[in-house]
Amino acid sequence: MSDASRRGWALGLIATAQFMVIMDTSIIGVALPRIQEDLGFSPGNLSWVFNAYVVAFAGLLLLGGRLADLFGARRVFTIGWAVLLVGSVVAGAADSVAVELVGRIVQGAGAALVAPAALTLLMSIFGSSPRELTRALAVYGAAAPAGGTAGVFLGGLITEYASWPGVFWINVPIAVLVLAVTRVLLPAGSRTRGSVDVVGALTVTVGLGALVFAVVRAPEVGWGAAQTWLVLGAALLLLAGFVVSQARRSQPLVPLRIFRTPNLGAANLAQALLGAAWVAMWFYLNLYLQQVLGLGAFASGAALVPMTALVMVGMVALAPRLIARWGSKALVVSGLLVLAVGLGWLSFVRPDGAYAVDVLPATLVAALGMSLAFIPSLGTAISSAPPQDGGLASGIVNTSYQVGSALGLAAMTAVGAAFGATASDDLVALTDGYSAVFLGAGVIALVAALLSAVLLRTPPAAGGGAGEPARESEPVGA
């Protein structure tokens, strides 16, 4: 096999990892009403089918990035796929709420090992050429909406014509295939010496979980309830303790010095707010299509294909060209503004609405905004860090997006509940709740655009790395 061919297959395998990580979030969307009915989830805690995965994923991503640096990205990539396989089996076989959430947590832990290792491998294979790296990141980035597209379509197909456990069982043959070819296609990756901050990883994971739990539960028990403030206080103490411990450790999970790198913090903030806006919209759009418009599982999945397909096409065909012409900052800001417009438009959904009028046009606008903002913010976040911190930077940017997703969904769940999203027997109240979620997500996207305009710096001409076109002679992140 030629070197070019091997690199192509390696990129395909790395993109498959991103595809599956995102598919495991999107494929459950269409199946949510069936999972709720069969396992007994309440409208208020249904979001934990998503959040159990995302909190474990986000909280352990930093550990995953650190392990990739210490033990080799390929080894961690392989272990992650094995853990993901186990979690998929548990989630697919679940017969109760508790078992389902355990399976989703194990899936999230596996994804937390796979995702940063995959990005580290991508950087090691393509990082010597900024132009190749930009193209590789475009393929990698497009794998996310491709996974989203496949997830909503396959989720609808499997749920409608088989049963919802199939949305988890589908991972098993793919994981087996990936495990069989990884050693052949991927380099082992470099290894560094150091220790693993397991306590720090557990602290940040429990802190994030407590924060999400408090926000999701608050509409049910009351924002003024002692339980709400005790859990919020515990979450903030854990997260503050994590930051303090990282500042004091000689070999921290997250060396805080990395955030002094220009643009890294701003790009990660853009990724976090992008995830908060997009995932909240996606979660409640699935419910609007089925519970208000009355679409079946398959029809609901098919209805989301145009939106996710446009994101994929935009990331591959449009974003790299626009980055080359206008630069990363302009694209991040404009993409977030377009996303805000699409979400604002979507907030006008009606209880007696029609897909072609109330959903399709607005979601296509939102999809265009997502496709414009995602690649340049991802590329900037990764390429801003020094090469030796590649695994760490990969873990941080994945963490930012997933933490933003979890907290955004938790916050919008609270907003939706306040405006009627839990009134399952009242279509008008349901629609009001979903409309409030879409509007709230639009506000998040607008705030993200304004912050990106202020905080992101424009690199020198012809400089930049993955998020910005650069001369071939310049190193990534120059």
RAVENKA-V766880 format. One record per residue. N is the residue number from 0. PSI is psi in whole degrees, -180 to 180 (* if undefined). OMEGA is omega as a letter, one per 40 degrees, with the letter a starting at -180 (* if undefined). D_FIRST is the distance of its C-alpha to the first C-alpha in Angstrom with 2 decimals. Layout:
# RAVENKA-V766880
N:PSI:OMEGA:D_FIRST ; N:PSI:OMEGA:D_FIRST
This chain:
# RAVENKA-V766880
0:129:a:0.00 ; 1:161:i:3.81 ; 2:-42:a:6.61 ; 3:-41:i:8.34 ; 4:-43:i:6.29 ; 5:-40:i:6.31 ; 6:-38:i:9.86 ; 7:-45:i:10.72 ; 8:-37:i:10.11 ; 9:-43:i:11.90 ; 10:-40:i:14.63 ; 11:-40:i:15.03 ; 12:-41:i:15.62 ; 13:-42:i:17.99 ; 14:-35:i:19.75 ; 15:-38:i:20.18 ; 16:-47:i:22.06 ; 17:-41:i:24.34 ; 18:-48:a:24.77 ; 19:-38:i:25.99 ; 20:-42:i:28.19 ; 21:-37:i:30.00 ; 22:-34:a:30.11 ; 23:-16:i:31.92 ; 24:-40:a:34.62 ; 25:-30:a:34.95 ; 26:-23:a:34.72 ; 27:-13:a:37.93 ; 28:-50:a:39.92 ; 29:-29:a:40.88 ; 30:-7:a:41.52 ; 31:-47:a:43.89 ; 32:-37:i:47.13 ; 33:-42:i:46.28 ; 34:-42:i:45.25 ; 35:-44:a:48.50 ; 36:-44:a:50.55 ; 37:-36:a:49.11 ; 38:-10:i:48.87 ; 39:26:i:51.89 ; 40:143:i:50.54 ; 41:161:i:53.23 ; 42:-32:a:52.67 ; 43:-34:a:52.91 ; 44:6:i:50.31 ; 45:-31:a:47.83 ; 46:-15:i:45.83 ; 47:-18:i:44.94 ; 48:-35:i:42.42 ; 49:-47:a:40.49 ; 50:-29:i:41.85 ; 51:-41:i:41.30 ; 52:-48:a:37.55 ; 53:-39:i:37.72 ; 54:-44:i:40.10 ; 55:-43:i:38.00 ; 56:-53:a:34.87 ; 57:-44:a:36.63 ; 58:-29:a:38.56 ; 59:-2:a:35.68 ; 60:-40:i:33.08 ; 61:-41:i:34.39 ; 62:-41:i:34.09 ; 63:-44:i:30.52 ; 64:-41:i:29.68 ; 65:-44:i:31.53 ; 66:-36:i:29.81 ; 67:-39:i:26.35 ; 68:-37:a:27.57 ; 69:-41:a:29.18 ; 70:1:a:26.86 ; 71:130:a:23.39 ; 72:-37:a:22.11 ; 73:-40:a:19.52 ; 74:-45:i:22.31 ; 75:-39:i:24.76 ; 76:-45:a:22.39 ; 77:-46:i:22.04 ; 78:-40:i:25.80 ; 79:-42:i:26.59 ; 80:-37:i:24.88 ; 81:-42:i:26.83 ; 82:-41:i:30.04 ; 83:-39:i:29.44 ; 84:-46:i:29.07 ; 85:-46:i:32.38 ; 86:-37:i:34.15 ; 87:-39:i:33.16 ; 88:-44:i:34.65 ; 89:-47:a:37.83 ; 90:-39:a:38.26 ; 91:-29:a:37.76 ; 92:1:a:40.28 ; 93:140:i:42.82 ; 94:13:i:46.43 ; 95:165:i:48.04 ; 96:-45:a:47.71 ; 97:-46:a:47.18 ; 98:-39:i:44.33 ; 99:-43:a:42.59 ; 100:-35:i:42.81 ; 101:-45:i:41.55 ; 102:-42:i:38.47 ; 103:-36:i:37.91 ; 104:-43:i:38.41 ; 105:-41:i:35.80 ; 106:-45:i:33.36 ; 107:-38:i:34.17 ; 108:-41:i:33.66 ; 109:-44:i:30.15 ; 110:-32:i:29.35 ; 111:-24:i:30.84 ; 112:-38:a:28.22 ; 113:-49:a:25.25 ; 114:-53:a:26.18 ; 115:-33:i:26.64 ; 116:-40:i:23.67 ; 117:-44:i:21.48 ; 118:-37:i:23.08 ; 119:-43:i:22.78 ; 120:-41:i:19.01 ; 121:-44:i:18.92 ; 122:-37:a:21.17 ; 123:-31:a:19.23 ; 124:-40:a:15.94 ; 125:-4:a:17.80 ; 126:-17:a:21.23 ; 127:-16:i:21.06 ; 128:110:a:21.36 ; 129:-38:a:24.27 ; 130:-43:i:23.30 ; 131:-38:a:19.76 ; 132:-41:i:21.46 ; 133:-44:i:24.06 ; 134:-41:i:21.64 ; 135:-40:i:19.71 ; 136:-32:i:23.17 ; 137:-43:i:24.21 ; 138:-45:i:21.47 ; 139:-46:i:22.30 ; 140:-38:i:25.98 ; 141:-24:i:25.75 ; 142:-27:i:24.32 ; 143:-56:i:27.78 ; 144:-27:i:29.84 ; 145:-42:i:27.34 ; 146:-37:i:27.96 ; 147:-43:i:31.61 ; 148:-51:i:31.61 ; 149:-38:a:29.92 ; 150:-48:a:32.20 ; 151:-36:a:35.43 ; 152:-50:a:34.57 ; 153:-37:i:33.28 ; 154:-43:i:36.05 ; 155:-44:a:38.62 ; 156:-48:a:37.23 ; 157:-44:a:37.02 ; 158:-40:a:40.35 ; 159:-42:a:42.19 ; 160:-5:i:41.07 ; 161:-105:i:40.14 ; 162:159:a:41.19 ; 163:-31:i:40.38 ; 164:-23:i:38.79 ; 165:-22:i:35.86 ; 166:-17:i:34.87 ; 167:-37:a:33.96 ; 168:-25:a:32.68 ; 169:-23:i:29.93 ; 170:-26:a:28.13 ; 171:-55:a:27.83 ; 172:-34:i:25.12 ; 173:-43:i:23.00 ; 174:-41:i:23.45 ; 175:-43:i:22.57 ; 176:-45:i:19.23 ; 177:-44:i:18.41 ; 178:-30:a:19.51 ; 179:-30:a:17.27 ; 180:-8:a:13.91 ; 181:-48:a:15.02 ; 182:-30:a:14.35 ; 183:-38:a:10.69 ; 184:-27:a:10.07 ; 185:143:i:12.97 ; 186:157:a:14.28 ; 187:-31:a:17.60 ; 188:152:a:19.58 ; 189:158:i:22.58 ; 190:145:i:25.79 ; 191:163:i:29.38 ; 192:150:i:32.64 ; 193:-178:a:35.33 ; 194:166:a:37.16 ; 195:124:a:36.74 ; 196:78:a:39.62 ; 197:-40:i:39.87 ; 198:-43:i:43.48 ; 199:-42:i:42.59 ; 200:-43:i:39.88 ; 201:-38:a:42.40 ; 202:-47:a:45.12 ; 203:-35:i:43.27 ; 204:-48:i:42.04 ; 205:-38:i:45.58 ; 206:-46:i:47.04 ; 207:-43:i:44.87 ; 208:-42:i:45.57 ; 209:-39:i:49.28 ; 210:-46:i:49.31 ; 211:-43:a:47.68 ; 212:-44:a:49.98 ; 213:-43:a:53.05 ; 214:-40:i:52.30 ; 215:-39:a:51.45 ; 216:-22:a:54.56 ; 217:-43:i:56.96 ; 218:-28:a:57.96 ; 219:-44:a:58.89 ; 220:-13:i:60.83 ; 221:136:i:61.94 ; 222:-24:i:60.90 ; 223:0:a:64.07 ; 224:149:i:63.63 ; 225:-39:a:63.49 ; 226:-44:a:60.31 ; 227:-49:a:58.47 ; 228:-31:i:59.53 ; 229:-45:a:59.05 ; 230:-42:i:55.44 ; 231:-43:i:54.82 ; 232:-43:i:56.47 ; 233:-41:i:54.44 ; 234:-46:a:51.20 ; 235:-36:i:52.17 ; 236:-43:i:53.27 ; 237:-45:a:49.98 ; 238:-39:i:47.96 ; 239:-40:i:50.35 ; 240:-36:i:50.11 ; 241:-46:a:46.32 ; 242:-44:a:46.61 ; 243:-43:a:49.26 ; 244:-35:i:47.27 ; 245:-34:i:44.23 ; 246:-27:a:46.53 ; 247:-24:a:47.96 ; 248:145:i:44.99 ; 249:-30:i:43.44 ; 250:75:a:39.97 ; 251:162:i:40.29 ; 252:-39:i:37.91 ; 253:97:i:38.41 ; 254:115:a:39.55 ; 255:-18:i:42.03 ; 256:-27:a:41.51 ; 257:-26:a:38.32 ; 258:-4:i:40.60 ; 259:-10:i:42.18 ; 260:127:a:39.02 ; 261:135:i:40.05 ; 262:-17:a:38.98 ; 263:-47:i:37.24 ; 264:-42:a:40.29 ; 265:-41:i:41.05 ; 266:-38:i:37.55 ; 267:-36:i:37.55 ; 268:-41:i:41.02 ; 269:-42:i:39.83 ; 270:-41:a:37.02 ; 271:-47:a:39.62 ; 272:-32:i:42.12 ; 273:-45:i:39.54 ; 274:-40:a:38.59 ; 275:-44:a:42.32 ; 276:-46:a:43.15 ; 277:-48:a:40.22 ; 278:-38:i:40.13 ; 279:-43:i:43.93 ; 280:-49:a:43.89 ; 281:-45:a:41.11 ; 282:-49:a:42.87 ; 283:-21:i:46.27 ; 284:-39:i:45.09 ; 285:-44:a:43.86 ; 286:-39:i:47.34 ; 287:-44:a:49.15 ; 288:-40:a:47.37 ; 289:-43:a:48.24 ; 290:-23:i:51.48 ; 291:-52:a:53.18 ; 292:-15:i:51.79 ; 293:21:i:51.51 ; 294:147:i:48.00 ; 295:175:a:46.34 ; 296:-46:a:43.14 ; 297:-44:i:40.93 ; 298:-37:i:42.86 ; 299:-43:i:42.67 ; 300:-44:i:38.90 ; 301:-32:a:38.62 ; 302:-24:a:41.07 ; 303:-8:a:38.77 ; 304:-45:i:35.72 ; 305:-41:a:36.89 ; 306:-52:a:37.34 ; 307:-31:i:34.00 ; 308:-38:i:32.17 ; 309:-38:i:33.91 ; 310:-45:a:32.81 ; 311:-48:i:29.14 ; 312:-42:i:29.54 ; 313:-39:a:31.61 ; 314:-38:a:29.11 ; 315:-47:a:26.20 ; 316:-29:a:28.18 ; 317:-51:a:31.41 ; 318:-47:a:31.31 ; 319:-39:i:28.80 ; 320:-42:a:30.86 ; 321:-33:i:34.09 ; 322:-45:a:32.97 ; 323:-33:a:32.22 ; 324:-44:a:35.67 ; 325:-16:a:37.93 ; 326:161:a:36.35 ; 327:-45:a:35.60 ; 328:-47:a:39.21 ; 329:-37:a:40.56 ; 330:-39:i:37.93 ; 331:-49:a:38.47 ; 332:-48:a:42.24 ; 333:-39:i:42.27 ; 334:-42:i:39.82 ; 335:-36:i:42.02 ; 336:-43:i:45.11 ; 337:-41:i:43.70 ; 338:-43:i:42.79 ; 339:-41:i:46.38 ; 340:-46:i:47.79 ; 341:-42:i:45.80 ; 342:-38:i:46.92 ; 343:-42:i:50.48 ; 344:-42:a:50.43 ; 345:-25:a:49.13 ; 346:-9:i:52.08 ; 347:15:i:54.38 ; 348:150:a:53.23 ; 349:153:i:56.18 ; 350:-26:i:57.16 ; 351:32:a:57.62 ; 352:177:i:54.69 ; 353:144:a:52.18 ; 354:-45:a:48.40 ; 355:-24:a:48.28 ; 356:-47:a:50.92 ; 357:-25:a:50.66 ; 358:-55:a:46.96 ; 359:-54:a:44.59 ; 360:-44:a:45.69 ; 361:-41:a:45.98 ; 362:-29:i:42.65 ; 363:-39:i:40.87 ; 364:-45:i:42.53 ; 365:-41:i:41.57 ; 366:-39:i:37.94 ; 367:-44:i:37.88 ; 368:-43:i:39.25 ; 369:-44:a:36.72 ; 370:-31:i:33.78 ; 371:-36:a:35.30 ; 372:-28:a:36.14 ; 373:-53:a:33.23 ; 374:-49:a:30.34 ; 375:-35:i:32.49 ; 376:-38:i:34.24 ; 377:-49:a:31.03 ; 378:-41:i:29.42 ; 379:-42:a:32.67 ; 380:-38:a:33.06 ; 381:-47:a:29.67 ; 382:-12:i:29.56 ; 383:-27:a:33.19 ; 384:154:i:32.52 ; 385:153:a:31.52 ; 386:-36:a:27.86 ; 387:-16:i:29.05 ; 388:25:a:30.53 ; 389:-46:i:27.44 ; 390:-41:i:27.63 ; 391:-46:a:31.38 ; 392:-39:i:31.25 ; 393:-44:i:28.80 ; 394:-39:a:31.19 ; 395:-45:a:34.20 ; 396:-38:i:33.10 ; 397:-41:i:32.04 ; 398:-43:a:35.35 ; 399:-47:a:37.28 ; 400:-45:a:36.10 ; 401:-39:i:36.65 ; 402:-44:i:39.99 ; 403:-42:i:41.07 ; 404:-48:a:40.13 ; 405:-47:a:42.11 ; 406:-37:i:45.12 ; 407:-45:i:45.16 ; 408:-40:i:45.18 ; 409:-46:a:47.81 ; 410:-43:a:49.99 ; 411:-26:i:49.72 ; 412:-41:i:50.48 ; 413:-43:i:53.67 ; 414:-47:a:54.44 ; 415:-43:i:53.84 ; 416:-37:a:56.06 ; 417:-25:a:58.81 ; 418:9:i:58.86 ; 419:8:a:58.70 ; 420:-10:i:55.07 ; 421:0:a:56.17 ; 422:79:a:58.90 ; 423:-20:a:57.05 ; 424:2:a:60.12 ; 425:103:a:60.88 ; 426:-35:i:58.55 ; 427:-46:i:60.32 ; 428:-42:i:59.94 ; 429:-48:a:56.30 ; 430:-40:i:55.57 ; 431:-42:i:57.49 ; 432:-45:i:55.40 ; 433:-38:i:52.08 ; 434:-42:i:53.36 ; 435:-38:i:54.24 ; 436:-47:a:50.73 ; 437:-40:i:49.18 ; 438:-42:i:51.70 ; 439:-40:i:51.10 ; 440:-36:i:47.34 ; 441:-38:i:48.14 ; 442:-41:i:50.30 ; 443:-45:i:47.47 ; 444:-39:i:45.19 ; 445:-44:i:48.04 ; 446:-41:i:48.65 ; 447:-41:i:44.95 ; 448:-44:a:45.11 ; 449:-44:i:48.24 ; 450:-39:i:46.92 ; 451:-38:i:43.67 ; 452:-34:a:45.78 ; 453:-41:a:47.83 ; 454:-32:a:45.35 ; 455:136:i:42.10 ; 456:145:i:42.17 ; 457:121:a:40.86 ; 458:163:i:38.53 ; 459:154:i:39.36 ; 460:137:i:38.28 ; 461:9:i:34.65 ; 462:178:i:34.02 ; 463:-41:a:32.44 ; 464:-148:a:28.86 ; 465:-34:a:27.29 ; 466:-5:a:30.56 ; 467:136:i:31.66 ; 468:143:a:30.09 ; 469:160:i:29.88 ; 470:146:a:29.38 ; 471:-28:a:25.97 ; 472:-9:a:27.77 ; 473:141:i:29.19 ; 474:158:i:27.80 ; 475:134:i:27.45 ; 476:8:a:30.95 ; 477:*:*:32.72
